[in-house]
Amino acid sequence: MEQKAFDLIAEKVGETLAQQGFDAKPKISEEEDGPSALFTGESVAYGVLYRKEKKCFELRTCPMTEEGPGDNWKVLATWGFDPEADSAAYAGSIAGDFAETLGGTSRLAAVQQAKKKRRKEEDSTTDPLFLFNRMAGIFPELRDDMTRERAEYGEIRNVAFAREKIVPKVEELAGKRPDSEPFKRLCGVLNDLYENGDMDVRSIITIVILNGVSDEKALANIEAQFSDDLRRVYAKARDFRGRKVKPEKKKKMPKISADEMVKTLNDTR
C-alpha cells in the first residue's frame, strides 16, 4: 500500500504541475527518510516525500540554483499515512489536497459543487478518522496515540480521543506558537473539514475541540483565523462551553388495564 499510495500521489502532483509547464514525470529516488519524487522547473522545484518513520507524506518546495534544487526545503502540506491502516481512497484524498495546494481553488470549488449533488451526509468519507489523520499530519505523535487507542479499545473513541489527545495539543500550539506554520495548517484543517466534514466531524470541531480550549488567548488566536462559516456557527456553539447536555428523558407509557387492552384489540379488528 505504501508504494501504491506514493505512486498515486506523485502522479497526481505531476499532472497538476504539468499544467504549469513542469515535466509530469518526476525524478524518483530513495532518501534516508523514504521515497521521494522531484519535479523541477526553471526557478522552483517541488517534491513529494514519504517519511517512513513518521508515517506521513510531505509536499515541499525550494528555489532552483545553477546546480539544481537547493537545500532550503519548505513544507507546504503534511498528511499522516499508515500503510497498514489507511486505504487507497485516503491516499487519493492526500493526492487531491496536494493538487489543490499547487493548483489554486479549483478543487475546493469542485468539492463544494459536488456536495450539493452527492449522497446523504452520513455517507461522507470525511469522517472523524479523516479528521484525526489530518491532525496527525500536524501533530505526528498522534499517530502512536491512535495505534494505542485501537489496541486498547478496538477502535478510536471519537469524542474521548479528541478531548484527551487533540485538545491539549491544539491549545498549546495556539497559545505558544500562533505565528508558526503548523498553527496556520491547523486553522486550515479546522476550516476545511468544518466545511466538508460530516456531522460528527463538525460537532467534534466545535463542541469538543474548540469548546475544550480553556485558554482564552489561545482560543482568540484560533478564532481570528476562522472561515465565515465556522465563525458564524461557533458564535452559537460557544453557549455550550462548560455545559453538560442532559439526555432526553424517555416518556413514560400510560398504564393500561387488561380489560382496556382487550377492548382496544377488539376495536381494531
C-alpha positions in Angstrom: 0.0 0.0 0.0 2.9 2.4 0.8 4.3 2.2 -2.8 0.8 2.4 -4.4 -0.1 5.4 -2.3 3.3 7.1 -3.2 2.8 6.4 -6.9 -0.8 7.7 -6.8 0.2 10.9 -5.0 3.3 11.6 -7.2 1.2 11.0 -10.3 -1.5 13.5 -9.3 1.1 16.1 -8.3 2.8 15.6 -11.7 -0.5 16.1 -13.6 -1.1 19.4 -11.7 2.4 20.7 -12.3 2.4 19.6 -16.0 -0.3 22.2 -16.5 2.2 24.8 -15.2 5.0 23.8 -17.5 6.7 21.2 -15.4 7.6 17.7 -16.7 4.9 15.4 -15.5 7.4 12.6 -14.9 9.3 13.1 -11.7 12.8 12.1 -10.7 12.2 9.2 -8.2 14.8 8.5 -5.5 15.1 6.8 -2.1 16.2 9.3 0.5 17.2 8.5 4.1 13.7 9.1 5.3 11.9 7.3 2.5 11.0 7.5 -1.2 10.8 10.9 -2.9 9.6 12.4 -6.2 11.2 15.5 -7.5 9.7 17.9 -10.1 11.9 20.7 -11.3 11.1 24.0 -13.1 13.2 26.9 -14.2 13.1 28.7 -10.9 11.4 26.4 -8.4 11.3 22.7 -7.5 8.6 20.7 -5.9 8.9 17.3 -4.1 6.8 14.6 -2.6 8.4 12.7 0.3 7.1 9.8 2.3 8.7 9.7 5.8 8.6 6.1 6.8 9.4 6.6 10.4 6.9 9.4 11.0 4.4 7.7 8.6 3.5 10.9 6.7 3.6 12.4 3.3 5.1 15.8 2.7 4.6 18.2 -0.2 7.6 20.6 -0.2 9.3 23.2 -2.4 12.6 25.0 -2.8 14.2 27.5 -5.2 16.3 26.2 -8.1 20.0 27.0 -8.2 22.5 26.7 -11.0 23.4 23.2 -9.7 19.7 22.1 -9.3 17.3 22.2 -6.3 18.6 24.0 -3.2 18.7 22.6 0.3 16.3 25.1 1.8 13.1 23.0 1.5 9.8 24.4 2.7 7.0 22.1 3.6 3.7 23.2 2.0 1.5 20.4 3.4 1.8 17.3 5.5 -0.6 14.3 5.8 -0.3 11.3 8.1 -0.5 7.9 6.3 -0.2 4.5 7.9 0.2 1.8 5.1 -1.3 -0.8 7.4 -4.4 1.1 8.4 -5.2 3.7 5.7 -6.8 2.9 2.4 -6.2 3.8 -1.3 -9.2 6.2 -1.1 -7.4 8.1 1.7 -4.3 8.3 -0.4 -6.5 9.7 -3.1 -7.6 12.4 -0.6 -4.0 13.3 0.1 -3.3 13.5 -3.7 -6.2 15.8 -4.1 -5.1 18.0 -1.3 -1.6 18.3 -2.7 -3.0 19.1 -6.1 -5.2 21.8 -4.6 -2.3 23.3 -2.8 -0.4 23.6 -6.1 -3.3 24.4 -8.3 -5.3 27.0 -6.5 -9.0 26.9 -5.6 -10.3 24.8 -8.5 -10.5 21.6 -6.4 -12.2 23.3 -3.5 -14.8 24.8 -5.8 -15.4 21.4 -7.3 -15.8 19.7 -3.9 -18.3 22.4 -2.8 -20.3 22.0 -6.0 -20.3 18.2 -5.7 -21.6 18.4 -2.1 -24.9 19.8 -3.4 -25.5 16.8 -5.6 -23.8 14.0 -3.7 -25.2 11.3 -1.5 -26.6 11.9 2.0 -24.2 13.4 4.5 -24.0 10.3 6.6 -22.2 8.6 3.7 -19.5 11.2 3.6 -15.9 9.8 3.8 -14.8 12.9 5.6 -15.4 11.3 9.0 -13.7 11.7 12.4 -10.9 9.3 11.4 -10.2 11.6 8.4 -10.0 14.5 10.8 -7.7 12.6 13.2 -5.4 11.7 10.3 -5.2 15.3 9.2 -4.4 16.3 12.8 -1.7 13.7 12.8 -0.1 15.5 9.9 0.3 18.5 12.2 1.0 16.5 15.5 2.8 13.4 14.3 2.8 11.9 17.9 -1.0 11.4 17.4 -0.3 8.5 15.1 1.1 6.5 18.1 -1.8 7.6 20.2 -4.2 6.3 17.6 -2.4 3.0 17.5 -2.7 2.6 21.2 -6.3 3.6 21.2 -7.1 0.9 18.7 -5.1 -1.7 20.7 -6.9 -0.9 23.9 -10.4 -0.2 22.8 -10.6 -1.9 19.4 -11.5 1.4 17.8 -10.9 5.1 18.2 -13.3 6.7 20.7 -14.0 9.8 18.7 -15.1 12.3 21.5 -12.8 10.9 24.2 -9.8 10.8 21.8 -10.4 14.4 20.6 -10.8 15.7 24.2 -7.9 13.8 25.7 -5.3 13.8 22.9 -6.1 16.6 20.5 -7.4 19.5 22.6 -4.2 19.9 24.7 -2.0 20.0 21.6 -4.3 22.5 19.9 -4.3 24.7 23.0 -0.5 24.6 23.4 0.2 25.3 19.7 -2.4 28.2 19.5 -1.2 29.7 22.8 2.5 29.5 22.4 3.1 29.5 18.6 0.3 31.4 16.8 2.7 32.7 14.2 4.1 29.3 13.2 3.5 27.3 10.0 1.9 24.3 12.0 -0.6 26.7 13.5 -1.6 28.0 10.1 -2.1 24.4 8.9 -4.2 23.7 12.0 -6.5 26.5 11.3 -6.7 25.5 7.6 -7.7 21.9 8.7 -10.4 23.2 11.0 -11.9 25.5 8.4 -11.7 22.9 5.6 -13.1 20.0 7.5 -15.9 22.0 9.1 -16.9 22.9 5.6 -16.5 19.4 4.1 -16.9 17.1 7.0 -19.9 15.1 8.2 -22.0 16.0 11.2 -19.7 14.1 13.6 -16.7 16.0 12.3 -18.4 19.3 12.7 -19.5 18.5 16.2 -16.0 17.4 17.2 -14.5 20.6 15.8 -17.0 23.0 17.5 -18.2 21.3 20.7 -15.2 19.1 21.6 -12.1 20.7 20.3 -12.8 24.5 20.2 -15.0 24.4 23.3 -12.3 22.3 25.0 -9.7 25.1 24.7 -9.8 26.8 28.1 -7.0 29.4 27.4 -8.9 32.4 26.1 -5.8 33.8 24.4 -5.2 30.6 22.5 -8.9 30.4 21.5 -8.8 34.1 20.3 -5.8 33.2 18.1 -7.8 30.4 16.5 -11.0 32.5 16.1 -9.0 35.1 14.3 -8.4 32.5 11.5 -12.0 31.2 11.3 -13.7 31.0 7.9 -17.0 32.9 7.7 -19.0 29.6 8.1 -17.1 28.5 11.2 -17.2 31.9 12.8 -21.0 32.1 12.3 -21.6 28.6 13.8 -19.1 28.9 16.6 -20.7 32.0 17.9 -23.7 29.8 18.8 -21.6 26.8 19.8 -19.8 28.9 22.5 -23.0 28.9 24.5 -22.3 25.2 25.3 -18.9 25.8 26.8 -18.8 24.1 30.2 -22.3 22.9 30.0 -23.4 19.3 30.2 -26.3 18.5 27.9 -28.7 16.1 29.6 -30.0 13.2 27.6 -33.7 13.4 26.6 -35.9 11.6 29.2 -37.9 8.7 28.0 -41.6 9.3 28.1 -43.5 7.0 30.4 -46.1 4.8 28.8 -49.5 5.1 30.3 -50.7 2.2 32.3 -53.5 0.2 30.6 -55.6 -2.4 32.4 -56.2 -5.9 30.9 -59.8 -5.1 30.1 -58.9 -1.9 28.3 -56.2 -3.7 26.2 -58.8 -6.4 25.2 -61.3 -3.7 24.2 -58.6 -1.8 22.2 -57.7 -5.0 20.3 -61.4 -5.7 19.6 -61.9 -2.2 18.3 -59.0 -2.5 15.8 -60.3 -5.7 14.2 
